[in-house]
Amino acid sequence: MLFSVLYIFPFIIQLVTSFKTQTDASLNPLSLAPAPFTTEAIERLADTKFPRWFFNSVWVSVLVTIARVFFCSLAGYALARLKFRGRGALFTAILAVMSVPGIVLLLPKFLALKYYGIYDTPGALVIPLMCDAAGVFIMKQFFESIPPSVEEAARIDGAGTFRTFWSIVLPMAKPALITLTILSFQGSWNELGHFIIASQNENLYTLTRGVAGFASGGLGSGTQFPIKMAAALVMTIPTAIVFIIFQRFFTQGANAGADKG
């Protein structure tokens, strides 16, 4: 309980500070009672480009999540079931990519975006994130746990490879799909490094890029703790909602798998 409180305490401070005045936040930064209680910080966000950044984060995260779930599932199934030359080497390469720190790949990503002419465009925010090595790994491992006899029965009935994947195998991978959905949405919503090198147009900023600007002095002079905390608070709400909604389905899928075992 003690460590749980220590972990949650910064989030409580963030929540409380969002409803403080600038003076109160500066004089009593750890106080859990705003004096006075005010929504001024949240209202001030509307006067910045925060709404635009919020909209950008929503559409980017939704598109990236849908694309990752689809493409990672396809790649994972191909590596788990299809027999082709170089399959082992390709999977080893994917594992190698997972071991490389993401920051190391930022410069190659930037050069690729410039080369293909999509730097500083909406496509630059989405296309490089549409597939993920960790997602491919998760889906491959799950597909390998599904008995091949299920697919053999579908092929006897005349189903092709894609039909077998889409109609038979994919519905059975619900726990893995939900896990990948949660990780993809949270990962794209909280992504910062890629968005820094993908564009320099403020109208294409996502919340992570915009709020980082707030934290580095983008609000002008003064600490401006209330508006910074208000921005961070609003930013955490969508990911919390997604996790809460999908956690129930994930738990049901995990329990079903345990009962089957």
C-alpha positions as CSV (number, residue, x, y, z in Angstrom):
1,M,0.0,0.0,0.0
2,L,2.9,2.4,0.8
3,F,4.5,1.9,-2.6
4,S,1.1,2.2,-4.3
5,V,0.6,5.5,-2.7
6,L,4.1,6.7,-3.6
7,Y,3.4,5.7,-7.2
8,I,0.0,7.4,-7.4
9,F,1.0,10.6,-5.5
10,P,2.5,12.4,-8.5
11,F,-0.7,11.8,-10.5
12,I,-2.7,13.3,-7.6
13,I,-0.4,16.3,-7.5
14,Q,-1.0,16.7,-11.3
15,L,-4.8,16.6,-10.8
16,V,-4.9,19.0,-7.9
17,T,-2.4,21.5,-9.5
18,S,-4.6,21.7,-12.6
19,F,-7.2,23.5,-10.5
20,K,-4.9,25.9,-8.6
21,T,-4.0,29.4,-9.4
22,Q,-0.5,30.3,-10.4
23,T,0.3,31.9,-7.0
24,D,-1.1,28.9,-5.1
25,A,0.8,26.4,-7.2
26,S,4.1,28.3,-6.7
27,L,3.7,28.8,-2.9
28,N,2.1,25.4,-2.1
29,P,3.2,23.0,-4.8
30,L,2.5,19.8,-2.8
31,S,-0.8,21.0,-1.2
32,L,-3.7,18.7,-1.9
33,A,-6.3,21.4,-1.5
34,P,-6.5,24.2,-4.1
35,A,-7.0,27.6,-2.6
36,P,-9.0,28.8,-4.3
37,F,-10.4,26.1,-6.6
38,T,-10.4,27.3,-10.2
39,T,-10.7,26.0,-13.8
40,E,-8.8,28.9,-15.2
41,A,-5.8,26.7,-16.4
42,I,-8.1,24.4,-18.3
43,E,-9.9,27.3,-19.9
44,R,-6.6,28.9,-21.0
45,L,-5.8,25.8,-23.0
46,A,-8.5,26.7,-25.4
47,D,-6.7,29.9,-26.2
48,T,-3.6,28.0,-27.4
49,K,-3.2,25.4,-30.1
50,F,-3.9,22.7,-27.6
51,P,-7.3,21.7,-29.3
52,R,-5.5,21.4,-32.6
53,W,-2.8,19.2,-31.1
54,F,-5.4,17.1,-29.4
55,F,-7.2,16.5,-32.7
56,N,-3.9,15.5,-34.3
57,S,-3.1,13.0,-31.6
58,V,-6.6,11.5,-31.9
59,W,-6.5,10.8,-35.7
60,V,-2.8,9.8,-35.7
61,S,-3.3,7.3,-32.8
62,V,-6.5,5.8,-34.3
63,L,-4.9,5.4,-37.8
64,V,-1.7,4.0,-36.4
65,T,-3.5,1.6,-34.1
66,I,-5.7,0.2,-36.9
67,A,-2.8,-0.1,-39.2
68,R,-0.5,-1.8,-36.6
69,V,-3.2,-4.4,-35.6
70,F,-3.8,-5.2,-39.3
71,F,-0.2,-5.3,-40.6
72,C,1.4,-6.9,-37.5
73,S,-1.3,-9.6,-37.6
74,L,-0.5,-10.3,-41.3
75,A,3.2,-10.4,-40.7
76,G,2.9,-12.5,-37.6
77,Y,0.7,-15.0,-39.4
78,A,3.1,-15.2,-42.3
79,L,6.0,-15.9,-40.0
80,A,4.1,-18.4,-38.0
81,R,2.5,-20.4,-40.7
82,L,3.8,-19.7,-44.2
83,K,6.8,-21.6,-45.4
84,F,9.2,-19.5,-47.4
85,R,13.0,-19.2,-47.8
86,G,14.6,-16.8,-45.3
87,R,11.8,-16.9,-42.8
88,G,14.1,-17.6,-39.9
89,A,16.5,-14.9,-41.0
90,L,13.7,-12.4,-41.3
91,F,12.4,-13.2,-37.8
92,T,15.9,-12.9,-36.4
93,A,16.2,-9.4,-38.1
94,I,12.9,-8.4,-36.4
95,L,14.2,-9.5,-33.0
96,A,17.4,-7.5,-33.7
97,V,15.3,-4.4,-34.5
98,M,13.6,-4.8,-31.1
99,S,16.9,-4.7,-29.4
100,V,17.9,-1.4,-31.0
101,P,17.1,1.8,-28.9
102,G,14.4,3.8,-30.7
103,I,16.4,7.0,-30.5
104,V,19.2,5.4,-32.7
105,L,16.7,5.1,-35.5
106,L,15.5,8.7,-35.5
107,L,18.2,10.0,-37.9
108,P,17.6,7.2,-40.5
109,K,13.8,7.9,-40.2
110,F,14.4,11.6,-40.8
111,L,16.5,10.9,-43.9
112,A,13.9,8.4,-45.2
113,L,11.1,11.0,-44.8
114,K,13.2,13.6,-46.6
115,Y,14.1,11.2,-49.4
116,Y,10.5,10.1,-50.1
117,G,9.3,13.7,-49.9
118,I,6.8,13.3,-47.1
119,Y,8.6,15.2,-44.4
120,D,6.4,17.8,-42.7
121,T,3.2,16.2,-44.1
122,P,0.4,14.3,-42.3
123,G,1.7,11.1,-43.9
124,A,5.0,11.5,-42.1
125,L,3.2,11.2,-38.7
126,V,1.5,8.0,-39.6
127,I,3.3,5.9,-42.2
128,P,6.6,5.1,-40.4
129,L,4.5,3.9,-37.3
130,M,2.1,1.6,-39.2
131,C,4.0,-1.5,-38.3
132,D,6.0,-2.4,-35.2
133,A,8.6,-5.2,-34.5
134,A,7.2,-5.9,-31.1
135,G,3.7,-6.2,-32.5
136,V,4.8,-8.7,-35.1
137,F,6.6,-10.7,-32.4
138,I,3.5,-10.8,-30.2
139,M,1.2,-11.9,-33.0
140,K,3.6,-14.6,-34.3
141,Q,4.0,-16.1,-30.9
142,F,0.2,-16.2,-30.4
143,F,-0.5,-17.7,-33.8
144,E,2.0,-20.5,-33.2
145,S,0.0,-21.5,-30.1
146,I,-3.1,-22.1,-32.2
147,P,-3.4,-25.8,-33.3
148,P,-2.7,-26.1,-37.1
149,S,-5.6,-28.6,-37.3
150,V,-8.1,-25.7,-37.1
151,E,-6.6,-24.3,-40.3
152,E,-6.4,-27.7,-42.0
153,A,-10.1,-28.1,-41.6
154,A,-10.7,-24.7,-43.2
155,R,-8.5,-25.6,-46.1
156,I,-10.4,-28.8,-46.7
157,D,-13.6,-26.8,-46.9
158,G,-11.9,-24.7,-49.7
159,A,-10.8,-21.6,-47.8
160,G,-7.6,-19.9,-49.1
161,T,-4.7,-18.6,-47.0
162,F,-6.1,-15.2,-46.5
163,R,-9.7,-16.4,-45.8
164,T,-8.3,-18.9,-43.3
165,F,-6.4,-16.2,-41.6
166,W,-9.2,-13.6,-41.6
167,S,-12.2,-15.8,-40.8
168,I,-10.7,-18.6,-38.7
169,V,-7.4,-17.7,-37.1
170,L,-7.8,-14.0,-36.4
171,P,-11.0,-14.3,-34.3
172,M,-9.2,-16.8,-32.1
173,A,-6.4,-14.3,-31.5
174,K,-8.7,-11.9,-29.6
175,P,-6.5,-11.7,-26.5
176,A,-3.4,-10.9,-28.5
177,L,-5.3,-8.4,-30.7
178,I,-6.6,-6.5,-27.7
179,T,-3.1,-6.5,-26.1
180,L,-1.7,-5.1,-29.4
181,T,-4.5,-2.5,-29.6
182,I,-3.7,-1.2,-26.1
183,L,0.0,-1.1,-26.7
184,S,-0.4,0.5,-30.2
185,F,-2.7,3.2,-29.0
186,Q,-0.7,4.1,-25.9
187,G,2.6,3.9,-27.8
188,S,1.4,6.2,-30.7
189,W,-0.4,8.6,-28.3
190,N,2.7,9.0,-26.1
191,E,5.2,9.0,-29.0
192,L,7.5,12.0,-29.0
193,G,10.8,11.3,-30.7
194,H,9.3,10.4,-34.1
195,F,7.0,13.4,-34.1
196,I,10.0,15.7,-33.4
197,I,11.8,14.6,-36.6
198,A,8.6,14.1,-38.7
199,S,7.5,17.8,-38.9
200,Q,8.2,21.3,-37.8
201,N,4.8,22.8,-38.6
202,E,2.9,23.6,-35.4
203,N,-0.4,22.7,-37.1
204,L,1.0,19.1,-37.3
205,Y,2.1,18.9,-33.7
206,T,0.6,16.2,-31.5
207,L,0.0,16.6,-27.8
208,T,3.4,15.2,-26.8
209,R,5.2,17.7,-29.0
210,G,3.0,20.6,-28.0
211,V,3.1,19.9,-24.3
212,A,6.8,19.4,-24.4
213,G,6.9,22.9,-25.8
214,F,4.9,24.1,-22.8
215,A,7.3,22.5,-20.4
216,S,10.3,24.1,-22.1
217,G,9.0,27.6,-21.9
218,G,6.5,27.9,-24.7
219,L,4.0,29.6,-22.3
220,G,6.2,32.6,-21.7
221,S,7.7,33.8,-18.4
222,G,6.9,32.1,-15.1
223,T,6.5,28.5,-14.1
224,Q,2.9,28.2,-15.3
225,F,2.5,25.0,-13.4
226,P,-1.4,24.9,-13.4
227,I,-1.7,25.1,-17.2
228,K,1.1,22.6,-17.7
229,M,-0.5,20.2,-15.4
230,A,-3.9,20.8,-16.9
231,A,-2.5,20.0,-20.3
232,A,-0.9,16.8,-19.0
233,L,-4.2,15.8,-17.3
234,V,-6.2,16.2,-20.4
235,M,-3.6,14.3,-22.3
236,T,-3.8,11.3,-20.0
237,I,-7.6,10.9,-20.1
238,P,-7.9,9.1,-23.6
239,T,-5.2,6.5,-22.9
240,A,-6.8,5.8,-19.5
241,I,-10.2,5.3,-21.1
242,V,-8.8,3.0,-23.8
243,F,-7.1,0.9,-21.2
244,I,-10.1,0.6,-18.9
245,I,-12.4,-0.4,-21.8
246,F,-10.1,-3.0,-23.3
247,Q,-8.8,-4.3,-20.0
248,R,-12.2,-6.0,-19.4
249,F,-12.1,-7.9,-22.7
250,F,-8.4,-8.7,-22.3
251,T,-9.2,-10.2,-18.8
252,Q,-12.1,-12.2,-20.3
253,G,-9.9,-13.6,-23.0
254,A,-7.1,-14.5,-20.6
255,N,-9.5,-16.3,-18.3
256,A,-11.0,-18.2,-21.2
257,G,-7.5,-19.3,-22.3
258,A,-6.7,-20.4,-18.8
259,D,-9.9,-22.4,-18.5
260,K,-9.2,-24.0,-21.9
261,G,-5.8,-25.0,-20.7
